[in-house]
Amino acid sequence: MKKLILASAVSLATIGSAQASEHSGTYAFDDEGAHQFITFKISHLGYSWLYGRFNNFDGEFVYDAENPANSSVSVTVETASVDSNHAERDKHIRSDDFLDVDEFSEATFTSKRVEVGEDGEADIIGDLTLHGVTKEVTLDVEMVGHGADPWGGYRMGFEAETEFYLDDFGISYEKLGKASREVELIISVEGIRQ
């Protein structure tokens, strides 16, 4: 997922800069239309995969088509909205064994820089704050597409992935063992230009 802001960096070679700048701007996540997802995947004891998502989050990104490295993104997640399709398990994930949502009701990501590769892919490096701990992580990002919508607006979508260890954020539940330490996070958003 090395890719956030930049399939379009490649296309800039063939699109005039005036045209390219037409899709620059600030985009708010489409939380009302629910065209956004944050999903996660983690091993259960090394025997199977557990998938889940966060139902409530919001954010925005700024896209600079002429210089994608100047782009940025910020996301805020309601940790209590975790949903693994099993009510009792979700209670446990919300408990102080894991997310401790009573103490840490939000998780955030704020970009610090964007590194654009020659292949049109991008890495977004930023601070992830989870469980009261802030660590730098890298999102591998891919632009899905952009263009006018049927309601008179302009939209742009990205998908990003990252992986991190729960231990790095002070979450250590020994019963699950070492196979369940690493989480894969996938973020898919559609923004509406403001």
PyRosetta script that sets phi, psi and omega in degrees:
from pyrosetta import init, pose_from_sequence

init()
pose = pose_from_sequence("MKKLILASAVSLATIGSAQASEHSGTYAFDDEGAHQFITFKISHLGYSWLYGRFNNFDGEFVYDAENPANSSVSVTVETASVDSNHAERDKHIRSDDFLDVDEFSEATFTSKRVEVGEDGEADIIGDLTLHGVTKEVTLDVEMVGHGADPWGGYRMGFEAETEFYLDDFGISYEKLGKASREVELIISVEGIRQ")
pose.set_psi(1, 48.2)
pose.set_omega(1, 178.9)
pose.set_phi(2, -86.9)
pose.set_psi(2, 78.2)
pose.set_omega(2, -169.1)
pose.set_phi(3, -162.4)
pose.set_psi(3, 5.2)
pose.set_omega(3, -161.9)
pose.set_phi(4, -49.6)
pose.set_psi(4, -72.1)
pose.set_omega(4, -163.3)
pose.set_phi(5, -96.8)
pose.set_psi(5, 27.1)
pose.set_omega(5, -167.4)
pose.set_phi(6, -150.0)
pose.set_psi(6, 20.2)
pose.set_omega(6, 165.0)
pose.set_phi(7, -59.3)
pose.set_psi(7, -30.1)
pose.set_omega(7, -176.2)
pose.set_phi(8, -74.9)
pose.set_psi(8, -20.4)
pose.set_omega(8, 176.3)
pose.set_phi(9, -62.3)
pose.set_psi(9, -35.4)
pose.set_omega(9, 177.9)
pose.set_phi(10, -67.8)
pose.set_psi(10, -42.0)
pose.set_omega(10, -175.9)
pose.set_phi(11, -69.8)
pose.set_psi(11, -15.7)
pose.set_omega(11, -179.7)
pose.set_phi(12, -63.4)
pose.set_psi(12, -23.2)
pose.set_omega(12, 179.4)
pose.set_phi(13, -67.2)
pose.set_psi(13, -26.5)
pose.set_omega(13, -176.4)
pose.set_phi(14, -109.4)
pose.set_psi(14, -8.2)
pose.set_omega(14, 179.3)
pose.set_phi(15, -107.9)
pose.set_psi(15, 136.0)
pose.set_omega(15, 177.8)
pose.set_phi(16, -62.6)
pose.set_psi(16, 150.9)
pose.set_omega(16, -176.5)
pose.set_phi(17, -63.4)
pose.set_psi(17, -30.2)
pose.set_omega(17, 177.3)
pose.set_phi(18, -64.5)
pose.set_psi(18, -43.5)
pose.set_omega(18, 177.1)
pose.set_phi(19, -65.9)
pose.set_psi(19, -42.2)
pose.set_omega(19, -177.4)
pose.set_phi(20, -60.0)
pose.set_psi(20, -39.6)
pose.set_omega(20, -177.3)
pose.set_phi(21, -69.5)
pose.set_psi(21, -13.9)
pose.set_omega(21, -179.8)
pose.set_phi(22, -62.7)
pose.set_psi(22, -26.3)
pose.set_omega(22, 179.8)
pose.set_phi(23, -105.0)
pose.set_psi(23, 11.4)
pose.set_omega(23, 170.8)
pose.set_phi(24, -71.6)
pose.set_psi(24, 156.5)
pose.set_omega(24, 175.4)
pose.set_phi(25, 147.4)
pose.set_psi(25, -175.6)
pose.set_omega(25, 177.3)
pose.set_phi(26, -100.4)
pose.set_psi(26, 129.5)
pose.set_omega(26, -176.2)
pose.set_phi(27, -120.0)
pose.set_psi(27, 125.4)
pose.set_omega(27, 175.0)
pose.set_phi(28, -89.9)
pose.set_psi(28, 138.6)
pose.set_omega(28, 177.8)
pose.set_phi(29, -59.0)
pose.set_psi(29, 141.2)
pose.set_omega(29, 179.5)
pose.set_phi(30, -85.6)
pose.set_psi(30, 72.1)
pose.set_omega(30, 179.7)
pose.set_phi(31, -75.7)
pose.set_psi(31, -27.5)
pose.set_omega(31, 179.5)
pose.set_phi(32, -66.5)
pose.set_psi(32, -42.2)
pose.set_omega(32, 178.8)
pose.set_phi(33, -85.7)
pose.set_psi(33, -2.3)
pose.set_omega(33, 178.6)
pose.set_phi(34, 57.4)
pose.set_psi(34, 36.6)
pose.set_omega(34, 175.4)
pose.set_phi(35, -95.3)
pose.set_psi(35, 54.9)
pose.set_omega(35, -178.7)
pose.set_phi(36, -160.1)
pose.set_psi(36, 147.0)
pose.set_omega(36, -178.1)
pose.set_phi(37, -147.2)
pose.set_psi(37, 139.8)
pose.set_omega(37, 165.2)
pose.set_phi(38, -122.2)
pose.set_psi(38, 113.8)
pose.set_omega(38, -179.2)
pose.set_phi(39, -119.4)
pose.set_psi(39, 157.4)
pose.set_omega(39, 178.3)
pose.set_phi(40, -137.7)
pose.set_psi(40, 160.1)
pose.set_omega(40, -179.4)
pose.set_phi(41, -140.8)
pose.set_psi(41, 131.9)
pose.set_omega(41, 178.7)
pose.set_phi(42, -147.5)
pose.set_psi(42, 145.7)
pose.set_omega(42, 179.5)
pose.set_phi(43, -70.7)
pose.set_psi(43, 142.9)
pose.set_omega(43, 172.1)
pose.set_phi(44, -105.1)
pose.set_psi(44, 100.4)
pose.set_omega(44, 177.6)
pose.set_phi(45, 64.4)
pose.set_psi(45, 7.1)
pose.set_omega(45, -176.2)
pose.set_phi(46, 84.6)
pose.set_psi(46, 6.9)
pose.set_omega(46, -175.9)
pose.set_phi(47, -107.2)
pose.set_psi(47, -24.0)
pose.set_omega(47, -178.9)
pose.set_phi(48, -157.3)
pose.set_psi(48, 175.9)
pose.set_omega(48, 177.7)
pose.set_phi(49, -108.5)
pose.set_psi(49, 136.1)
pose.set_omega(49, 173.2)
pose.set_phi(50, -103.9)
pose.set_psi(50, 127.0)
pose.set_omega(50, 177.7)
pose.set_phi(51, -113.0)
pose.set_psi(51, 145.7)
pose.set_omega(51, 177.0)
pose.set_phi(52, -157.6)
pose.set_psi(52, -177.3)
pose.set_omega(52, 179.9)
pose.set_phi(53, -152.7)
pose.set_psi(53, 168.7)
pose.set_omega(53, 170.6)
pose.set_phi(54, -111.9)
pose.set_psi(54, 122.9)
pose.set_omega(54, -173.4)
pose.set_phi(55, -80.4)
pose.set_psi(55, -26.2)
pose.set_omega(55, -175.0)
pose.set_phi(56, -121.8)
pose.set_psi(56, 114.6)
pose.set_omega(56, 173.7)
pose.set_phi(57, -157.9)
pose.set_psi(57, 162.7)
pose.set_omega(57, -178.5)
pose.set_phi(58, -148.6)
pose.set_psi(58, 166.2)
pose.set_omega(58, 179.0)
pose.set_phi(59, 171.3)
pose.set_psi(59, -172.8)
pose.set_omega(59, 177.6)
pose.set_phi(60, -155.1)
pose.set_psi(60, 159.4)
pose.set_omega(60, 171.9)
pose.set_phi(61, -135.0)
pose.set_psi(61, 151.0)
pose.set_omega(61, 175.3)
pose.set_phi(62, -110.6)
pose.set_psi(62, 125.5)
pose.set_omega(62, -178.4)
pose.set_phi(63, -115.8)
pose.set_psi(63, 124.6)
pose.set_omega(63, 177.0)
pose.set_phi(64, -109.5)
pose.set_psi(64, 100.2)
pose.set_omega(64, -174.5)
pose.set_phi(65, -66.1)
pose.set_psi(65, -33.2)
pose.set_omega(65, -178.5)
pose.set_phi(66, -76.9)
pose.set_psi(66, -27.0)
pose.set_omega(66, 177.7)
pose.set_phi(67, -143.8)
pose.set_psi(67, 81.0)
pose.set_omega(67, -175.1)
pose.set_phi(68, -55.0)
pose.set_psi(68, -24.8)
pose.set_omega(68, 179.0)
pose.set_phi(69, -64.4)
pose.set_psi(69, -17.7)
pose.set_omega(69, 177.7)
pose.set_phi(70, -86.7)
pose.set_psi(70, 1.3)
pose.set_omega(70, -178.5)
pose.set_phi(71, -75.2)
pose.set_psi(71, 166.3)
pose.set_omega(71, -178.3)
pose.set_phi(72, -155.7)
pose.set_psi(72, 165.0)
pose.set_omega(72, 178.6)
pose.set_phi(73, -150.9)
pose.set_psi(73, 147.2)
pose.set_omega(73, 173.0)
pose.set_phi(74, -140.5)
pose.set_psi(74, 140.9)
pose.set_omega(74, -176.4)
pose.set_phi(75, -137.7)
pose.set_psi(75, 138.8)
pose.set_omega(75, 173.3)
pose.set_phi(76, -126.2)
pose.set_psi(76, 128.0)
pose.set_omega(76, -175.2)
pose.set_phi(77, -116.9)
pose.set_psi(77, 134.1)
pose.set_omega(77, 171.7)
pose.set_phi(78, -82.6)
pose.set_psi(78, 109.9)
pose.set_omega(78, -173.8)
pose.set_phi(79, -65.3)
pose.set_psi(79, -29.5)
pose.set_omega(79, 180.0)
pose.set_phi(80, -68.6)
pose.set_psi(80, -11.3)
pose.set_omega(80, -179.5)
pose.set_phi(81, -85.0)
pose.set_psi(81, 9.7)
pose.set_omega(81, 178.7)
pose.set_phi(82, -58.3)
pose.set_psi(82, 139.0)
pose.set_omega(82, -174.4)
pose.set_phi(83, -144.1)
pose.set_psi(83, 108.3)
pose.set_omega(83, 177.9)
pose.set_phi(84, -109.4)
pose.set_psi(84, 16.6)
pose.set_omega(84, 178.4)
pose.set_phi(85, 66.7)
pose.set_psi(85, 29.4)
pose.set_omega(85, 177.8)
pose.set_phi(86, -156.2)
pose.set_psi(86, 108.1)
pose.set_omega(86, -170.1)
pose.set_phi(87, -58.4)
pose.set_psi(87, -44.1)
pose.set_omega(87, -178.2)
pose.set_phi(88, -67.7)
pose.set_psi(88, -40.7)
pose.set_omega(88, 177.6)
pose.set_phi(89, -64.4)
pose.set_psi(89, -39.9)
pose.set_omega(89, 179.7)
pose.set_phi(90, -61.9)
pose.set_psi(90, -37.6)
pose.set_omega(90, 175.5)
pose.set_phi(91, -59.9)
pose.set_psi(91, -41.3)
pose.set_omega(91, 179.7)
pose.set_phi(92, -67.4)
pose.set_psi(92, -41.8)
pose.set_omega(92, 179.0)
pose.set_phi(93, -63.4)
pose.set_psi(93, -33.2)
pose.set_omega(93, 178.9)
pose.set_phi(94, -76.7)
pose.set_psi(94, -16.1)
pose.set_omega(94, -175.2)
pose.set_phi(95, -73.4)
pose.set_psi(95, 175.8)
pose.set_omega(95, -179.7)
pose.set_phi(96, -72.6)
pose.set_psi(96, -2.7)
pose.set_omega(96, 170.5)
pose.set_phi(97, -69.8)
pose.set_psi(97, -26.6)
pose.set_omega(97, -175.8)
pose.set_phi(98, -130.1)
pose.set_psi(98, -97.7)
pose.set_omega(98, -172.1)
pose.set_phi(99, -77.5)
pose.set_psi(99, -24.5)
pose.set_omega(99, -179.1)
pose.set_phi(100, 49.1)
pose.set_psi(100, 60.8)
pose.set_omega(100, -171.9)
pose.set_phi(101, -66.4)
pose.set_psi(101, -22.4)
pose.set_omega(101, 176.8)
pose.set_phi(102, -66.7)
pose.set_psi(102, -35.2)
pose.set_omega(102, 179.5)
pose.set_phi(103, -88.1)
pose.set_psi(103, -37.3)
pose.set_omega(103, -175.1)
pose.set_phi(104, -126.2)
pose.set_psi(104, 84.6)
pose.set_omega(104, -171.6)
pose.set_phi(105, -77.6)
pose.set_psi(105, -15.4)
pose.set_omega(105, -178.7)
pose.set_phi(106, -131.9)
pose.set_psi(106, 149.3)
pose.set_omega(106, 166.9)
pose.set_phi(107, -120.0)
pose.set_psi(107, 146.0)
pose.set_omega(107, -177.6)
pose.set_phi(108, -136.0)
pose.set_psi(108, 153.6)
pose.set_omega(108, 168.6)
pose.set_phi(109, -131.2)
pose.set_psi(109, 130.0)
pose.set_omega(109, 177.3)
pose.set_phi(110, -130.9)
pose.set_psi(110, 121.5)
pose.set_omega(110, -177.4)
pose.set_phi(111, -71.1)
pose.set_psi(111, 150.2)
pose.set_omega(111, 175.7)
pose.set_phi(112, -114.2)
pose.set_psi(112, -32.7)
pose.set_omega(112, 177.9)
pose.set_phi(113, -162.1)
pose.set_psi(113, 159.4)
pose.set_omega(113, 177.8)
pose.set_phi(114, -121.7)
pose.set_psi(114, 128.3)
pose.set_omega(114, 178.5)
pose.set_phi(115, -111.9)
pose.set_psi(115, 116.9)
pose.set_omega(115, -175.7)
pose.set_phi(116, -99.0)
pose.set_psi(116, 126.9)
pose.set_omega(116, 178.5)
pose.set_phi(117, -88.5)
pose.set_psi(117, 163.6)
pose.set_omega(117, 179.9)
pose.set_phi(118, -66.9)
pose.set_psi(118, -20.9)
pose.set_omega(118, -178.0)
pose.set_phi(119, -85.2)
pose.set_psi(119, 4.4)
pose.set_omega(119, 179.5)
pose.set_phi(120, 87.4)
pose.set_psi(120, 2.5)
pose.set_omega(120, 176.7)
pose.set_phi(121, -93.7)
pose.set_psi(121, 166.1)
pose.set_omega(121, -178.6)
pose.set_phi(122, -144.0)
pose.set_psi(122, 150.9)
pose.set_omega(122, 169.8)
pose.set_phi(123, -112.6)
pose.set_psi(123, 132.5)
pose.set_omega(123, 172.6)
pose.set_phi(124, -108.2)
pose.set_psi(124, 118.6)
pose.set_omega(124, -179.2)
pose.set_phi(125, -102.1)
pose.set_psi(125, 131.0)
pose.set_omega(125, -178.5)
pose.set_phi(126, -162.9)
pose.set_psi(126, -178.8)
pose.set_omega(126, -178.1)
pose.set_phi(127, -96.8)
pose.set_psi(127, 122.1)
pose.set_omega(127, 171.5)
pose.set_phi(128, -100.7)
pose.set_psi(128, 124.1)
pose.set_omega(128, 175.5)
pose.set_phi(129, -110.0)
pose.set_psi(129, 118.7)
pose.set_omega(129, -177.0)
pose.set_phi(130, -143.8)
pose.set_psi(130, 133.8)
pose.set_omega(130, 176.9)
pose.set_phi(131, 58.5)
pose.set_psi(131, 31.9)
pose.set_omega(131, 177.7)
pose.set_phi(132, 78.3)
pose.set_psi(132, 6.2)
pose.set_omega(132, -178.6)
pose.set_phi(133, -117.5)
pose.set_psi(133, 136.7)
pose.set_omega(133, 178.5)
pose.set_phi(134, -112.1)
pose.set_psi(134, 125.0)
pose.set_omega(134, 178.8)
pose.set_phi(135, -135.1)
pose.set_psi(135, 150.8)
pose.set_omega(135, 175.3)
pose.set_phi(136, -79.6)
pose.set_psi(136, 132.2)
pose.set_omega(136, 176.2)
pose.set_phi(137, -132.3)
pose.set_psi(137, 163.3)
pose.set_omega(137, 178.8)
pose.set_phi(138, -117.1)
pose.set_psi(138, 125.8)
pose.set_omega(138, 174.2)
pose.set_phi(139, -95.7)
pose.set_psi(139, 127.3)
pose.set_omega(139, 171.8)
pose.set_phi(140, -88.8)
pose.set_psi(140, 121.0)
pose.set_omega(140, -166.6)
pose.set_phi(141, -122.9)
pose.set_psi(141, 146.8)
pose.set_omega(141, 177.7)
pose.set_phi(142, -135.7)
pose.set_psi(142, 130.8)
pose.set_omega(142, 173.6)
pose.set_phi(143, -76.9)
pose.set_psi(143, 130.2)
pose.set_omega(143, 178.5)
pose.set_phi(144, -85.6)
pose.set_psi(144, -42.9)
pose.set_omega(144, 179.6)
pose.set_phi(145, 169.1)
pose.set_psi(145, 174.8)
pose.set_omega(145, 177.8)
pose.set_phi(146, -158.3)
pose.set_psi(146, 158.4)
pose.set_omega(146, 178.1)
pose.set_phi(147, 158.7)
pose.set_psi(147, 178.1)
pose.set_omega(147, 179.5)
pose.set_phi(148, -69.1)
pose.set_psi(148, 145.0)
pose.set_omega(148, 175.7)
pose.set_phi(149, -103.3)
pose.set_psi(149, 172.1)
pose.set_omega(149, -176.9)
pose.set_phi(150, -71.5)
pose.set_psi(150, -4.9)
pose.set_omega(150, -175.3)
pose.set_phi(151, -110.5)
pose.set_psi(151, 16.1)
pose.set_omega(151, 176.3)
pose.set_phi(152, 89.7)
pose.set_psi(152, 4.3)
pose.set_omega(152, 179.9)
pose.set_phi(153, -101.7)
pose.set_psi(153, -176.2)
pose.set_omega(153, 178.0)
pose.set_phi(154, -131.5)
pose.set_psi(154, 131.3)
pose.set_omega(154, -173.3)
pose.set_phi(155, -124.5)
pose.set_psi(155, 154.8)
pose.set_omega(155, 176.3)
pose.set_phi(156, -147.0)
pose.set_psi(156, 140.2)
pose.set_omega(156, -178.3)
pose.set_phi(157, -128.3)
pose.set_psi(157, 146.1)
pose.set_omega(157, 178.1)
pose.set_phi(158, -136.0)
pose.set_psi(158, 155.1)
pose.set_omega(158, 169.6)
pose.set_phi(159, -127.8)
pose.set_psi(159, 139.0)
pose.set_omega(159, -177.6)
pose.set_phi(160, -136.6)
pose.set_psi(160, 151.0)
pose.set_omega(160, 177.1)
pose.set_phi(161, -134.3)
pose.set_psi(161, 150.3)
pose.set_omega(161, 170.5)
pose.set_phi(162, -153.1)
pose.set_psi(162, 165.1)
pose.set_omega(162, 175.2)
pose.set_phi(163, -133.2)
pose.set_psi(163, 145.7)
pose.set_omega(163, 177.1)
pose.set_phi(164, -155.3)
pose.set_psi(164, 163.7)
pose.set_omega(164, 178.6)
pose.set_phi(165, -95.3)
pose.set_psi(165, 133.8)
pose.set_omega(165, 177.9)
pose.set_phi(166, -57.8)
pose.set_psi(166, -37.7)
pose.set_omega(166, -179.4)
pose.set_phi(167, -56.5)
pose.set_psi(167, -33.8)
pose.set_omega(167, -178.8)
pose.set_phi(168, -64.6)
pose.set_psi(168, -19.6)
pose.set_omega(168, -179.9)
pose.set_phi(169, -112.1)
pose.set_psi(169, 22.7)
pose.set_omega(169, 175.0)
pose.set_phi(170, 72.3)
pose.set_psi(170, 21.1)
pose.set_omega(170, 178.3)
pose.set_phi(171, -109.1)
pose.set_psi(171, 110.4)
pose.set_omega(171, -176.8)
pose.set_phi(172, -138.8)
pose.set_psi(172, 104.1)
pose.set_omega(172, 178.9)
pose.set_phi(173, -113.2)
pose.set_psi(173, 96.2)
pose.set_omega(173, -168.5)
pose.set_phi(174, -59.8)
pose.set_psi(174, -28.1)
pose.set_omega(174, -175.5)
pose.set_phi(175, -62.6)
pose.set_psi(175, -24.5)
pose.set_omega(175, -178.0)
pose.set_phi(176, -82.0)
pose.set_psi(176, -17.4)
pose.set_omega(176, 176.7)
pose.set_phi(177, 79.1)
pose.set_psi(177, 175.7)
pose.set_omega(177, -174.6)
pose.set_phi(178, -65.9)
pose.set_psi(178, -26.4)
pose.set_omega(178, -177.8)
pose.set_phi(179, -66.5)
pose.set_psi(179, -17.8)
pose.set_omega(179, -175.6)
pose.set_phi(180, -109.8)
pose.set_psi(180, 29.7)
pose.set_omega(180, -178.5)
pose.set_phi(181, -89.9)
pose.set_psi(181, -29.9)
pose.set_omega(181, -171.4)
pose.set_phi(182, -101.7)
pose.set_psi(182, 134.2)
pose.set_omega(182, -179.4)
pose.set_phi(183, -113.5)
pose.set_psi(183, 135.1)
pose.set_omega(183, 171.1)
pose.set_phi(184, -101.8)
pose.set_psi(184, 127.3)
pose.set_omega(184, -177.2)
pose.set_phi(185, -116.6)
pose.set_psi(185, 132.7)
pose.set_omega(185, 178.9)
pose.set_phi(186, -123.6)
pose.set_psi(186, 125.6)
pose.set_omega(186, -179.0)
pose.set_phi(187, -118.6)
pose.set_psi(187, 123.4)
pose.set_omega(187, 178.5)
pose.set_phi(188, -126.3)
pose.set_psi(188, 119.6)
pose.set_omega(188, -175.8)
pose.set_phi(189, -133.4)
pose.set_psi(189, 150.7)
pose.set_omega(189, 172.8)
pose.set_phi(190, -122.3)
pose.set_psi(190, 120.6)
pose.set_omega(190, -178.2)
pose.set_phi(191, -105.5)
pose.set_psi(191, 148.6)
pose.set_omega(191, 176.6)
pose.set_phi(192, -108.6)
pose.set_psi(192, 123.5)
pose.set_omega(192, -177.8)
pose.set_phi(193, -63.9)
pose.set_psi(193, 135.1)
pose.set_omega(193, -176.7)
pose.set_phi(194, -91.1)
pose.dump_pdb("model.pdb")
